Amino acid sequence: MVSKTKLAFAVIIAHCAACAPQNKTLHKNLSYTVHFVTVEKNVKLEVLDWGGRGKSIVLLAGGGNTAHVFDDFAPILANNFHVYGITRRGFGASQFASIENKDRLAKDILAVLDSMKISNPILAGHSIAGAELTSICFISQNRVSGLVYLEAGYPYAFRNGKSPGMNEFFDVKGPQQPSPEEKDLTSFKSLQAWYTETYGFQLPEAEFRQMWDSTLSGRVVRRRDSPGFGIFSVMLNNSERNDNIPLPSLAIFAIPHNKEAWMIKNSDVRMRNEATAYFSKIDSLTMRQAKAFEDGVPSARVLKLKGMHYIFISNETEVINAIRQFSKGL
């Protein structure tokens, strides 16, 4: 799994479904349905449907993740919405073909909406998915009713003369991230437990199964070399201004960012000081970005929560309540 700091700021970061839906069960005794939707020749995307009643909301994963990263979050959201999730091309079960520009990814989303007959949904994107949310505004803003940026309102999603550049985030260097040991790779559950203890928040076990390879006996071998990682350079290297977001928007920023658990518990004082300096700089840049977003997007509500980059996990209740409230005004 891409670490929080690397994911945030380094990657940071239509036809009918060709395959019959497959029923799967979550550990919380709730079910979802898997569809595969053709969005381009030889490219089928995995789409998860958690069901639910009410307005449709489509969840877009951050860089390096799949729609399964929402496996714990989506069922709760389904109490008020009909919830879908899309796995970006080149990750997990979704197929891959290269793209020439970031608008291709927005077209992928629109193809899914067409195929699944999802009318006027809210789009909610985490991390680098903010780039796709903003692209929708330029391509077909009348197809969605609102946008939710989950720690996703960074320069790849909104940039004007007052916001910092992505290079300013890239230039901030943090301490070396830890890696799992052999004992942590005996199973996906043990890897999940290591990750939770190390980073201080829990990703669904199914997400690790999507992103890591394993042996037939279930031992985790290595992080999967997903071809989709090549997409991020296209998304991040766009130099055009993208300050026109006319759709109603909710932008949730982690301000301040919580330190990861391994940083807090580490006995190396120098490392702890390095982590403190890192987050101080990141939070300063994030404050500038949030202010630019708030001032530059009249249709937006900007919410600042003390939390982690995976804000929908670290601040689950607050985020769900904010989305519920946001939807009432649409």
Secondary structure as a PSIPRED ss2 file (coil, helix, strand):
# PSIPRED VFORMAT (PSIPRED V4.0)

   1 M C   1.000  0.000  0.000
   2 V C   1.000  0.000  0.000
   3 S C   1.000  0.000  0.000
   4 K H   0.000  1.000  0.000
   5 T H   0.000  1.000  0.000
   6 K H   0.000  1.000  0.000
   7 L H   0.000  1.000  0.000
   8 A H   0.000  1.000  0.000
   9 F H   0.000  1.000  0.000
  10 A C   1.000  0.000  0.000
  11 V C   1.000  0.000  0.000
  12 I C   1.000  0.000  0.000
  13 I C   1.000  0.000  0.000
  14 A C   1.000  0.000  0.000
  15 H C   1.000  0.000  0.000
  16 C C   1.000  0.000  0.000
  17 A E   0.000  0.000  1.000
  18 A E   0.000  0.000  1.000
  19 C E   0.000  0.000  1.000
  20 A E   0.000  0.000  1.000
  21 P E   0.000  0.000  1.000
  22 Q E   0.000  0.000  1.000
  23 N E   0.000  0.000  1.000
  24 K E   0.000  0.000  1.000
  25 T E   0.000  0.000  1.000
  26 L C   1.000  0.000  0.000
  27 H C   1.000  0.000  0.000
  28 K C   1.000  0.000  0.000
  29 N C   1.000  0.000  0.000
  30 L C   1.000  0.000  0.000
  31 S E   0.000  0.000  1.000
  32 Y E   0.000  0.000  1.000
  33 T E   0.000  0.000  1.000
  34 V E   0.000  0.000  1.000
  35 H E   0.000  0.000  1.000
  36 F E   0.000  0.000  1.000
  37 V E   0.000  0.000  1.000
  38 T E   0.000  0.000  1.000
  39 V E   0.000  0.000  1.000
  40 E E   0.000  0.000  1.000
  41 K C   1.000  0.000  0.000
  42 N C   1.000  0.000  0.000
  43 V E   0.000  0.000  1.000
  44 K E   0.000  0.000  1.000
  45 L E   0.000  0.000  1.000
  46 E E   0.000  0.000  1.000
  47 V E   0.000  0.000  1.000
  48 L E   0.000  0.000  1.000
  49 D E   0.000  0.000  1.000
  50 W E   0.000  0.000  1.000
  51 G E   0.000  0.000  1.000
  52 G C   1.000  0.000  0.000
  53 R C   1.000  0.000  0.000
  54 G C   1.000  0.000  0.000
  55 K C   1.000  0.000  0.000
  56 S E   0.000  0.000  1.000
  57 I E   0.000  0.000  1.000
  58 V E   0.000  0.000  1.000
  59 L E   0.000  0.000  1.000
  60 L E   0.000  0.000  1.000
  61 A C   1.000  0.000  0.000
  62 G C   1.000  0.000  0.000
  63 G C   1.000  0.000  0.000
  64 G C   1.000  0.000  0.000
  65 N C   1.000  0.000  0.000
  66 T C   1.000  0.000  0.000
  67 A H   0.000  1.000  0.000
  68 H H   0.000  1.000  0.000
  69 V H   0.000  1.000  0.000
  70 F H   0.000  1.000  0.000
  71 D C   1.000  0.000  0.000
  72 D C   1.000  0.000  0.000
  73 F H   0.000  1.000  0.000
  74 A H   0.000  1.000  0.000
  75 P H   0.000  1.000  0.000
  76 I H   0.000  1.000  0.000
  77 L H   0.000  1.000  0.000
  78 A C   1.000  0.000  0.000
  79 N C   1.000  0.000  0.000
  80 N C   1.000  0.000  0.000
  81 F C   1.000  0.000  0.000
  82 H E   0.000  0.000  1.000
  83 V E   0.000  0.000  1.000
  84 Y E   0.000  0.000  1.000
  85 G E   0.000  0.000  1.000
  86 I E   0.000  0.000  1.000
  87 T C   1.000  0.000  0.000
  88 R C   1.000  0.000  0.000
  89 R C   1.000  0.000  0.000
  90 G C   1.000  0.000  0.000
  91 F C   1.000  0.000  0.000
  92 G C   1.000  0.000  0.000
  93 A C   1.000  0.000  0.000
  94 S C   1.000  0.000  0.000
  95 Q C   1.000  0.000  0.000
  96 F C   1.000  0.000  0.000
  97 A C   1.000  0.000  0.000
  98 S C   1.000  0.000  0.000
  99 I C   1.000  0.000  0.000
 100 E C   1.000  0.000  0.000
 101 N C   1.000  0.000  0.000
 102 K C   1.000  0.000  0.000
 103 D H   0.000  1.000  0.000
 104 R H   0.000  1.000  0.000
 105 L H   0.000  1.000  0.000
 106 A H   0.000  1.000  0.000
 107 K H   0.000  1.000  0.000
 108 D H   0.000  1.000  0.000
 109 I H   0.000  1.000  0.000
 110 L H   0.000  1.000  0.000
 111 A H   0.000  1.000  0.000
 112 V H   0.000  1.000  0.000
 113 L H   0.000  1.000  0.000
 114 D H   0.000  1.000  0.000
 115 S H   0.000  1.000  0.000
 116 M H   0.000  1.000  0.000
 117 K C   1.000  0.000  0.000
 118 I C   1.000  0.000  0.000
 119 S C   1.000  0.000  0.000
 120 N C   1.000  0.000  0.000
 121 P C   1.000  0.000  0.000
 122 I E   0.000  0.000  1.000
 123 L E   0.000  0.000  1.000
 124 A E   0.000  0.000  1.000
 125 G E   0.000  0.000  1.000
 126 H E   0.000  0.000  1.000
 127 S C   1.000  0.000  0.000
 128 I C   1.000  0.000  0.000
 129 A H   0.000  1.000  0.000
 130 G H   0.000  1.000  0.000
 131 A H   0.000  1.000  0.000
 132 E H   0.000  1.000  0.000
 133 L H   0.000  1.000  0.000
 134 T H   0.000  1.000  0.000
 135 S H   0.000  1.000  0.000
 136 I H   0.000  1.000  0.000
 137 C H   0.000  1.000  0.000
 138 F H   0.000  1.000  0.000
 139 I H   0.000  1.000  0.000
 140 S H   0.000  1.000  0.000
 141 Q H   0.000  1.000  0.000
 142 N H   0.000  1.000  0.000
 143 R H   0.000  1.000  0.000
 144 V C   1.000  0.000  0.000
 145 S C   1.000  0.000  0.000
 146 G E   0.000  0.000  1.000
 147 L E   0.000  0.000  1.000
 148 V E   0.000  0.000  1.000
 149 Y E   0.000  0.000  1.000
 150 L E   0.000  0.000  1.000
 151 E C   1.000  0.000  0.000
 152 A C   1.000  0.000  0.000
 153 G C   1.000  0.000  0.000
 154 Y C   1.000  0.000  0.000
 155 P C   1.000  0.000  0.000
 156 Y C   1.000  0.000  0.000
 157 A C   1.000  0.000  0.000
 158 F C   1.000  0.000  0.000
 159 R C   1.000  0.000  0.000
 160 N C   1.000  0.000  0.000
 161 G C   1.000  0.000  0.000
 162 K C   1.000  0.000  0.000
 163 S C   1.000  0.000  0.000
 164 P C   1.000  0.000  0.000
 165 G C   1.000  0.000  0.000
 166 M H   0.000  1.000  0.000
 167 N H   0.000  1.000  0.000
 168 E H   0.000  1.000  0.000
 169 F H   0.000  1.000  0.000
 170 F H   0.000  1.000  0.000
 171 D C   1.000  0.000  0.000
 172 V C   1.000  0.000  0.000
 173 K C   1.000  0.000  0.000
 174 G C   1.000  0.000  0.000
 175 P C   1.000  0.000  0.000
 176 Q C   1.000  0.000  0.000
 177 Q C   1.000  0.000  0.000
 178 P C   1.000  0.000  0.000
 179 S C   1.000  0.000  0.000
 180 P C   1.000  0.000  0.000
 181 E C   1.000  0.000  0.000
 182 E H   0.000  1.000  0.000
 183 K H   0.000  1.000  0.000
 184 D H   0.000  1.000  0.000
 185 L H   0.000  1.000  0.000
 186 T C   1.000  0.000  0.000
 187 S C   1.000  0.000  0.000
 188 F H   0.000  1.000  0.000
 189 K H   0.000  1.000  0.000
 190 S H   0.000  1.000  0.000
 191 L H   0.000  1.000  0.000
 192 Q H   0.000  1.000  0.000
 193 A H   0.000  1.000  0.000
 194 W H   0.000  1.000  0.000
 195 Y H   0.000  1.000  0.000
 196 T H   0.000  1.000  0.000
 197 E H   0.000  1.000  0.000
 198 T H   0.000  1.000  0.000
 199 Y H   0.000  1.000  0.000
 200 G C   1.000  0.000  0.000
 201 F C   1.000  0.000  0.000
 202 Q C   1.000  0.000  0.000
 203 L C   1.000  0.000  0.000
 204 P C   1.000  0.000  0.000
 205 E H   0.000  1.000  0.000
 206 A H   0.000  1.000  0.000
 207 E H   0.000  1.000  0.000
 208 F H   0.000  1.000  0.000
 209 R H   0.000  1.000  0.000
 210 Q H   0.000  1.000  0.000
 211 M H   0.000  1.000  0.000
 212 W E   0.000  0.000  1.000
 213 D E   0.000  0.000  1.000
 214 S E   0.000  0.000  1.000
 215 T C   1.000  0.000  0.000
 216 L C   1.000  0.000  0.000
 217 S C   1.000  0.000  0.000
 218 G C   1.000  0.000  0.000
 219 R C   1.000  0.000  0.000
 220 V E   0.000  0.000  1.000
 221 V E   0.000  0.000  1.000
 222 R E   0.000  0.000  1.000
 223 R E   0.000  0.000  1.000
 224 R C   1.000  0.000  0.000
 225 D C   1.000  0.000  0.000
 226 S C   1.000  0.000  0.000
 227 P H   0.000  1.000  0.000
 228 G H   0.000  1.000  0.000
 229 F H   0.000  1.000  0.000
 230 G H   0.000  1.000  0.000
 231 I H   0.000  1.000  0.000
 232 F H   0.000  1.000  0.000
 233 S H   0.000  1.000  0.000
 234 V H   0.000  1.000  0.000
 235 M H   0.000  1.000  0.000
 236 L H   0.000  1.000  0.000
 237 N C   1.000  0.000  0.000
 238 N C   1.000  0.000  0.000
 239 S C   1.000  0.000  0.000
 240 E C   1.000  0.000  0.000
 241 R C   1.000  0.000  0.000
 242 N C   1.000  0.000  0.000
 243 D C   1.000  0.000  0.000
 244 N C   1.000  0.000  0.000
 245 I C   1.000  0.000  0.000
 246 P C   1.000  0.000  0.000
 247 L C   1.000  0.000  0.000
 248 P C   1.000  0.000  0.000
 249 S E   0.000  0.000  1.000
 250 L E   0.000  0.000  1.000
 251 A E   0.000  0.000  1.000
 252 I E   0.000  0.000  1.000
 253 F E   0.000  0.000  1.000
 254 A E   0.000  0.000  1.000
 255 I E   0.000  0.000  1.000
 256 P E   0.000  0.000  1.000
 257 H E   0.000  0.000  1.000
 258 N C   1.000  0.000  0.000
 259 K C   1.000  0.000  0.000
 260 E C   1.000  0.000  0.000
 261 A H   0.000  1.000  0.000
 262 W H   0.000  1.000  0.000
 263 M H   0.000  1.000  0.000
 264 I H   0.000  1.000  0.000
 265 K H   0.000  1.000  0.000
 266 N C   1.000  0.000  0.000
 267 S C   1.000  0.000  0.000
 268 D C   1.000  0.000  0.000
 269 V H   0.000  1.000  0.000
 270 R H   0.000  1.000  0.000
 271 M H   0.000  1.000  0.000
 272 R H   0.000  1.000  0.000
 273 N H   0.000  1.000  0.000
 274 E H   0.000  1.000  0.000
 275 A H   0.000  1.000  0.000
 276 T H   0.000  1.000  0.000
 277 A H   0.000  1.000  0.000
 278 Y H   0.000  1.000  0.000
 279 F H   0.000  1.000  0.000
 280 S H   0.000  1.000  0.000
 281 K H   0.000  1.000  0.000
 282 I H   0.000  1.000  0.000
 283 D H   0.000  1.000  0.000
 284 S H   0.000  1.000  0.000
 285 L H   0.000  1.000  0.000
 286 T H   0.000  1.000  0.000
 287 M H   0.000  1.000  0.000
 288 R H   0.000  1.000  0.000
 289 Q H   0.000  1.000  0.000
 290 A H   0.000  1.000  0.000
 291 K H   0.000  1.000  0.000
 292 A H   0.000  1.000  0.000
 293 F H   0.000  1.000  0.000
 294 E H   0.000  1.000  0.000
 295 D H   0.000  1.000  0.000
 296 G H   0.000  1.000  0.000
 297 V C   1.000  0.000  0.000
 298 P C   1.000  0.000  0.000
 299 S C   1.000  0.000  0.000
 300 A E   0.000  0.000  1.000
 301 R E   0.000  0.000  1.000
 302 V E   0.000  0.000  1.000
 303 L E   0.000  0.000  1.000
 304 K E   0.000  0.000  1.000
 305 L E   0.000  0.000  1.000
 306 K E   0.000  0.000  1.000
 307 G E   0.000  0.000  1.000
 308 M C   1.000  0.000  0.000
 309 H C   1.000  0.000  0.000
 310 Y C   1.000  0.000  0.000
 311 I H   0.000  1.000  0.000
 312 F H   0.000  1.000  0.000
 313 I H   0.000  1.000  0.000
 314 S H   0.000  1.000  0.000
 315 N C   1.000  0.000  0.000
 316 E H   0.000  1.000  0.000
 317 T H   0.000  1.000  0.000
 318 E H   0.000  1.000  0.000
 319 V H   0.000  1.000  0.000
 320 I H   0.000  1.000  0.000
 321 N H   0.000  1.000  0.000
 322 A H   0.000  1.000  0.000
 323 I H   0.000  1.000  0.000
 324 R H   0.000  1.000  0.000
 325 Q H   0.000  1.000  0.000
 326 F H   0.000  1.000  0.000
 327 S H   0.000  1.000  0.000
 328 K H   0.000  1.000  0.000
 329 G C   1.000  0.000  0.000
 330 L C   1.000  0.000  0.000
